[in-house]
Amino acid sequence: MPTRLFSFIGGDAGLWRIAAMDAMVGEPLPAASRLAIASGAEISSGLHAAWVLRGITSNERYVDRGERTQIVARLLDLGRPEATRAALIPIRKNATWWALTQDERLSIFKEQSHHTRIGLQYFPELARRLHHCRDLSENEPFDFLTWFEYTPADEAAFNTLLAALRATEEWKYVEREVDIRLVREEASR
Amino acid sequence: MPTRLFSFIGGDAGLWRIAAMDAMVGEPLPAASRLAIASGAEISSGLHAAWVLRGITSNERYVDRGERTQIVARLLDLGRPEATRAALIPIRKNATWWALTQDERLSIFKEQSHHTRIGLQYFPELARRLHHCRDLSENEPFDFLTWFEYTPADEAAFNTLLAALRATEEWKYVEREVDIRLVREEASR
């Protein structure tokens, strides 16, 4: 069975250099210069971690069969050599969102915000992995961690996608969001 | 914030005596005589545990606003003195279920299986708590743990409810289910 649990470790080690880290809504994360990604129960010893964010890949909750077929057809693999840029976007939605019923959340996600359609429109060929945190324990700082990988040439399109999503009805329920941008490079030391 | 994480500890200690434990589908659980319930990060030392099942209460995923209003109006509190009987029903659904999209799962749950309507019909006043396990870690043995408390007089109605649910389309996706029945009584020693 493939690993579903991933830890994103902000500190001074890891394949990814943190180029920018902006708190879009709510509290920022402590400063860190590099990001390491650990999978499963893998323990990363000797890392000086400023923060660790954990999430687990899960079943999709707002995508219908037609949309999934489109997404899967266009989803790119992670780890492509040319995709030397990445973004990690941790998000927490507020209590109002979580008190909605599934049909109400789906209506906001789909009919009012067109989340999936925006993704397919602005950035159809995307390498993305969504991690859920909310049910991992009682005290996770975020609800979702989304990891994106893209080429330097695709960065502008990625920014347009994020701007379109942040303008949706759905995003009114976001009470914490950090935008972390990364560049893949081996540490020089 | 109220505790969302609960551990059900099968062993030789706890408020609840295990009266019966039947594997309905799939592998049984090891024998145990009593059940203790721990909440949050609470550590229960000195317990001889045959098994520990953990789950976290979460947002509902298949109930619409009209149904929630009916359920909440009729949901009884846990811990009522007269509710001296309980059932713990751990369930795992198969890979086919989890590969469905949310709309397909909802259709089976609601339109084909009438899960919520069956509950309201056979046992409208129910003390129940649903715990999710699937996203807690990679290696939980079940997907859901449902805990019910009822009076001895309500046991027959509860059995009818379970039989109706087990006859639904939804239950064809259940690949492991254990039915644990409990009686609340202080240990004599």
Boltz contact constraints between the chains, C-beta under 6 A:
constraints:
  - contact:
      token1: [A, 4]
      token2: [B, 138]
      max_distance: 6.0
  - contact:
      token1: [A, 5]
      token2: [B, 138]
      max_distance: 6.0
  - contact:
      token1: [A, 56]
      token2: [B, 135]
      max_distance: 6.0
  - contact:
      token1: [A, 58]
      token2: [B, 135]
      max_distance: 6.0
  - contact:
      token1: [A, 59]
      token2: [B, 98]
      max_distance: 6.0
  - contact:
      token1: [A, 61]
      token2: [B, 102]
      max_distance: 6.0
  - contact:
      token1: [A, 63]
      token2: [B, 101]
      max_distance: 6.0
  - contact:
      token1: [A, 64]
      token2: [B, 101]
      max_distance: 6.0
  - contact:
      token1: [A, 64]
      token2: [B, 103]
      max_distance: 6.0
  - contact:
      token1: [A, 65]
      token2: [B, 101]
      max_distance: 6.0
  - contact:
      token1: [A, 68]
      token2: [B, 101]
      max_distance: 6.0
  - contact:
      token1: [A, 98]
      token2: [B, 59]
      max_distance: 6.0
  - contact:
      token1: [A, 101]
      token2: [B, 63]
      max_distance: 6.0
  - contact:
      token1: [A, 101]
      token2: [B, 64]
      max_distance: 6.0
  - contact:
      token1: [A, 101]
      token2: [B, 65]
      max_distance: 6.0
  - contact:
      token1: [A, 101]
      token2: [B, 68]
      max_distance: 6.0
  - contact:
      token1: [A, 102]
      token2: [B, 61]
      max_distance: 6.0
  - contact:
      token1: [A, 103]
      token2: [B, 64]
      max_distance: 6.0
  - contact:
      token1: [A, 132]
      token2: [B, 135]
      max_distance: 6.0
  - contact:
      token1: [A, 135]
      token2: [B, 56]
      max_distance: 6.0
  - contact:
      token1: [A, 135]
      token2: [B, 58]
      max_distance: 6.0
  - contact:
      token1: [A, 135]
      token2: [B, 132]
      max_distance: 6.0
  - contact:
      token1: [A, 135]
      token2: [B, 135]
      max_distance: 6.0
  - contact:
      token1: [A, 138]
      token2: [B, 4]
      max_distance: 6.0
  - contact:
      token1: [A, 138]
      token2: [B, 5]
      max_distance: 6.0
